[in-house]
């Protein structure tokens, strides 16, 4: 497929990856990014510092030929380390999976963006324009309008336009104001603050091979490792209420709250009160846009379907968007018809975007509360046991999402619901028989029967 040029609004993670994929197909690309060049400047304060990279994102990066450059940035996390209330409580690991490769990776946003931009810059088909704000797009021609942040000069760029300008997408807003798309935002009543846990005597203060979680039912604290032996901690709280951000307006309130709720974590956060006061309060939510494709314009990644971060799939889903579009380009099914390609992408990808948005919301409840529940732990153990017995049929939903990119999100949601019904049936039988937590031979035989019938 050929074009006079593809304009990409947004030079973040998805935009830079999409540029590499397009350029590798010989398609000229212009990237426009409102922020300065990440190779020369530090990342914006308040943006998520590190992210969880999983199989879907890695497969897309592999498709772009970039995994070799990115592997040095990746820190493996083999499971959730659960810190229950009380400073004396010994944390326990809940593994993500049961195979050696079933881990997820902490990766720094700024470092990853820098590698992607460097890869794009090496390709002669790519032109980079930083300090340039995209203001609107013409849905008839695909032309992109921008302004140079330094000179104030306005420009129009002809060609096809991909909007990868994030959850606050300006281009999505311009299409919505023109009445061409419908946009709804589903805000979460919880916000977040990021806090820094420095290295202790040159070493990690916590086990670096895990994502640490302090679940407290209505809220939680998490921490991901960084290459410099520090951790980035993120506090998720309701905006209002007795355990909400609005109740933590004094230094004493912050100190008392952390001492009471996160006694084992508080000593690890340097200058806790100062950080809490100075770091921005972020908002969370899910964005739905319909359609994503408007003639020669396509919304992708967070601009099309921003989700909450609790499944660690926002970046991975955006990267998978890029891989899907690239594969459609390879197939050549729509010839040189970009609007037809974009409409095909929208139709094919939308069910999966809706599925991961729902699963991400459900995972917040799991992380902050269910991980403390004996019933949840029992079902998790049974799911792993059934996976060992029926690896082609029964795969825990979390594993399908994180470790099986060949299984679409929408299929993971459907199969996960059936599998949960099977676990509920087994639990009911166990309770009726007064059996223990382990599945006996009789229950395993019953499970094999219904797995064959339903999966």
N, C-alpha and C positions, 0 to 999 in steps of 0.2 A: 504494500500500500504506500502510495506517495502523497506528499502534501507540500505546499509551499513552505510550511513550517508548522510545528506544533508549539504553541505557547503554554507554558506551565506556570500557573499562578501559585506560588508557594514553593520555596526551596528547602523545606524541611525534609523529614525522612522519606515520606512517600513521594514527594515531588522529585527529589534527587534520584531515588531508585528508578522511578518511571522514566526519567531522562536518560539514564544509562541504558535501560532496556530498549527504548526507542532508538537511541543513537546506534546501538549495536545492530539495528536493522537498517541503518543508513538513512534514518529520518532526521532532518535537521530540527533542533530543539532550542528554544529560548526559555530560560528559567528566570522568573522575576520574583525577588524576595525582598520584603520590606525591611528586614533586619540587615545589619552589616555582615560582611563575609565571615562565616564561622571559623575560617582558617586564620583569621587575624584578630578576632574578638571573642570574649567569653560569652557564654550563653546568658539569655535573659534571666533575671532573678524571678523566682516564682514558678518557672516551668519545671515539670517533673525532671529530676536530675538523673535518675536511672530507671530502666524499664526492664521488663521480663521478655526475653527473646525465646521463642519456642519453635517447634518444628515447622509450622506454617511460614513463619517469617524467614527461617533459615532456608527453607526450600526456595522461596522467592529470591533470596540473596544468592543462592547457588545458581539459580536460573540466570542471574545477571553476571555470574562469574566473579563474585565478590567475597565469598566466604573465607578465602585465604587471608585477605586483609583484615577481616573482622574477627576471626577467631582469637587473636591476642587480646581483644577487648572483653571477652566473655568469661564470666565467673560462674561455674556450675553450682546450682542449688538443687539438692536431691530430694528436698521435701520441706514441709512446714515445721518449724520448731515452735511448739506451743508453750507459751509461758502463762501458766494459770495464775490466778490471784495469789499474792503472798510472796514476799521476797525469798522465803525459804524453800519454795516449791522448785523441784528439779524439772527443767523443761524436758519435753518428750517430743521426739521426731515422728511426724506422720509422713511417710514417704509418698512422693507423688505417684510412683509406679513401682513395678517389681522387676523391671529389666534394667540392665546396666545403662542403657542409653536414655532411660526415661527420667531425664532431668530437664530443668529449665535454666536459663542463664540470665544473670544480672549483667546489664550492659549500660554504660553511661550514654545518655542522650547526646551530649555535646560531642563526645569522641566519635560516636557512630555517625552523627550528621557530618562531621568533618571528613571521615573516610568516604562517605557517599559523595560529598561535594568534590573531593579530590578525584574520585573515580570519574565523575561526570566531566570535570575540567580537563582531564586527559584526552577526552574524545573530541575530535575536530568538529563533529556535528553539533556540539553543545556550546551555547553562548550563555554566560552567567551575568545577571544584572542584579546587584545587591543595592540596598538602600533605595529600592524602587517599590512603591505601593501600587498594587493593582486596585483600581477603583470601580470598574464595571466591565461588562462584556456584552457584545452585540450578539443576541441569540440567532440572528438571521445569517450573519456573515462569519461569526466566530471571532471577530476582531476584539482584541483586548486593549482596554484603556488603562494607562498607568501615569504615575507622577513620580519624578525624581525627587527624593526626599531632600537632597542637598541643594539642587538648583531651583526646584519648583516647576521645572519644565514638564509639560504634559505630552504624552506620546500615544499613538495608536499603532497596534501591531496586528497585521493581517494573519490569517491562518486559522488553524484549529486550536481550541483552548481546552485545557484540562485544569480544573480547579482543585488544587490540593492545599488550599490555604487554611486548613484546620477547622476546629470546631466553631470558631467565630468567623467563618468564611465571609469575606466581603462580597465575593462573586455570588455566593448562594443568596445573600441578602439582596443583591441587585436583581437577580432573577425573580425572587419572591415579590419584590416591590413592583415589578413589571407584570405580576399576575401569571407568570409562566410556570411556577412551581408552588406547591403548598409545603410549608415548613411548620413543624410543631416541635416544641421543646418540652421535655419531661424532666424538670429539675429534681434533683435528689435533695431531701431535706437535711442532708449532711454535707459538711465541707471538710477541708483538709489543710493542714500546715505541715511543712517539711522541716525537720530538725536534724542536726548533724551530730553523729557519734564519732568522735575522733579515735585514732589508733591509741592504744595504751602500751607505752614502752615499745613502740615500733611494731606492735602485733595487733591482730584483731581482738576486740573486747568480747566478741561472741563468735560462735562457730560460723566461719564464712561459707560453709557448704550447705547453708539452709536459708530459707526466707523465714525470718523470725516474726511471730505473731503473738500479741498480747490481747486475746479476745475477751471482751467484757460485755457480751450480749448486745447492749445497745450501741456500742462503739468499740473501737480497737486502735491499737498502735501496731505498725509493722516496721521492719527494718531490712534493707537489702544491702549486701556487701559492695564495696568499691575497691578498685585495684590498689589504692593507697592505704589499705588496711583500715579504712574508716567504714562506717555504715551511714546510709541515708535512711532516717526514720520518718515515717509519715503518720500523723495523728488524724484519724477520721472520727468526727464528732457531729452530732446534730447541731444545727445553727442556733437553736433555742432550747430551753429547758434546763433542769437542774444539772445535767451532765452535758451542757451545750457550750458552744464557744461564747455565747453572750453572758454566761455565768463566770467566765474566766477573764475578768477585766482588770483585776489587780494582781500585782506580783505575788502577794500572799495566797490568793486564790489559786494561781497556777502552781505554786509550790505545794500547797496542800493537796490539790487534785492529783498531781503526779506521785506524791508520796503515798497517797491512799490507793490509787489505781494501778500505778506502774512502778512499784517500789524497786523492782530489779532493774528497770531501764533508766529511771531518773538519774542515778549516779553516773551513767555512761554518756549523758547528754551535756556537753560543755556549755556553760553559760545558759542554762535552760531558760531562765526568765527572760534574759535579753533576746535570745533567739525567738522565743514565743512572741515577744512584743514586736520584734522587728520584721519577722518573716511574714509574707502576705498570706491572707486567708483565701484559699482557692475554692471555687465552686465546682459542682459535679452535676452531670445530667446526661440524658440521652436525647439525641437529635434525630428526627425523622424528616426526610425530604422526599417529595414525590412530584415529578420524576427526577432522576439524577441527570438524565440526558435531555438536552434541549437543542435539537438540531446539531450544529457543529460544536457544542459545548457539553462537557461531561464533568460532573462532580465526582470526586473519589476520596477514599479514606475518611477522615473525620469531617471533611466538608460535606460529605454525603450522609454519613451514619456514625456520628460520634457516640461513644458508649462510655459507661462508667468503668473504672480501671480494675475492678475486683476479680476479673478472670485473667488479667495480664494479656489481653488479646487486642487492645486497641491498635497498637503498632503492627502486630502480626496480621490482623485483619486488613489493615491498609496495605501492607506488603503483599498480601494474597490478592487484593484488588489488582495491584500492578502485574502480578504474575498471570492472573486470569486474562487481563486485557492483552498482555503480550502474547499469550497462547492463542487468543482469538485472532490477533494480527497474523500470526504464523499460519493459521489455518487458511486465511484468505477467503473465508466464506462470504464476506461482504464486498469483496473487490476493493475498489477505491472509494467506496461510499462510507465516509466517516460517520455521518449521522446514523446510518443503519447499524454500523458497528457499535456505536454508543448505545443505541436502543437495545441491541442484543445483549450487551454487557449488563445494562440495567435490569432487563428481564431475567437474566441468568443469575445474577449476583444478589438480588434483593432478598430472596428467602433466607439466604445464609446470613446476611447482615441483620435481618430481623431476629434470627435465631440467636446469634451471639449477643445481641443487645439484651435479650431476655435472660440468657444464661449468666451474663455478667452481673445483672441485678440480683439474681438468685444466689450467686456466689458470695455476695456481700453478707447475706444472712448466714451462709455456711461459715465464712471465715471468722465473723465476729461472735458467733453463738454456737452453731451446730457442732463445731469441732470439740466442744466441751461436753457434748451429750453422749452418753453411753450407747444409746440406740444408733446414733450416727456412726459411732466407731464400730459397732457390731455389723452394721450394714456394709461399711467400708471393707472390713475384714472378709465378709462373705463375698463381696464383689470381686476381690482379688482372688479368692479361692475359686470362684466360678470362672474367672478369666483363665486361670491356670488349667482348668479342666476343659474349657471350651474357648480357646483363644481366637478362633475365627468367628465366633458368634456373640460371646459376651465380653465386651470391653467396657470398663467403667467410663461413664460420661466424661469425667475430667480427662482421662487418658485419651479418649477420642478427640477431644478439643485440642489438647496440648501436644500429643505425640503422633497423631494419625492424620496428616494433611490430606490423605487420600479419601477421608470421610468428610463430606461437607458438613458445615455447622448445622444446617437444617436436619440432616440425617442424624447427627449426634443428638440433637434435641429430641427427635422422635424416638430413636432407639433407647436413649436414656430414660425416657418416660416409661417405656415398656419394661426395661430392666428394673426400674424402681418399683413397678407393680409386682414383679417377681420377688424382689426382696421383701416387700410388704407381705406377700402371701407366705413366704418362708417364715417371717417373723410371727405371723398369726398362728401358724402351725406349731412353731416352737413354744409360743406362749400357751396354747391349748394343751400341749403335751407336758408342759412344765419342764421342758428340756433346758439345757444350759446354753451358753453362748455359741458353742461349737455346733456346726452342722454335722449330724450323724449320717451314716450310709443311707438310711431310709430317706432322709431329707435331700441328700444329694441326688438320689435316684429320681425323686419327684422333680427336683430342679432341672435335671437333664431332660426330663419329659417336656416340661413347659417351655424350656429354652428352645427345644426343637420345634415346638408348636408355634411359638410367638416370635422367635428371632430367626 
